[in-house]
């Protein structure tokens, strides 16, 4: 939760329209609840941000880590079925890179909006 909360605060401080714990119907058999979703100026979702803690180093090669990585990959693939980019932020150290990727999505959406004006 701490990674999600910190990312939310930092993105909002940068002026990004972002919401947390967004529930969406559909996406296969069931809907989904996204950790964070960034929106464009038209309030259209432009990217999904999934926040996960790092797998502790001592568990990197354990069965737990293998199962957790498989679960994360399946979750990300399911989220991609919603048709917008999915950004995975694993741990506090990846927050700056995640902010950069979200910013790229926001700028790309703004560029599309300008081209269609």
Secondary structure, 3 states (H helix, E strand, C coil): CHHHHHHHHHHHHCCCEEEEEEEECCCCCCCEEEEEEEECCCCCEEEEEEEECCCCHHHCCCHHHHHHHHHHHHHHHHHHCCCCEEEEEECHHHHHHHHHHHHHHHHHHHHHHHHCC
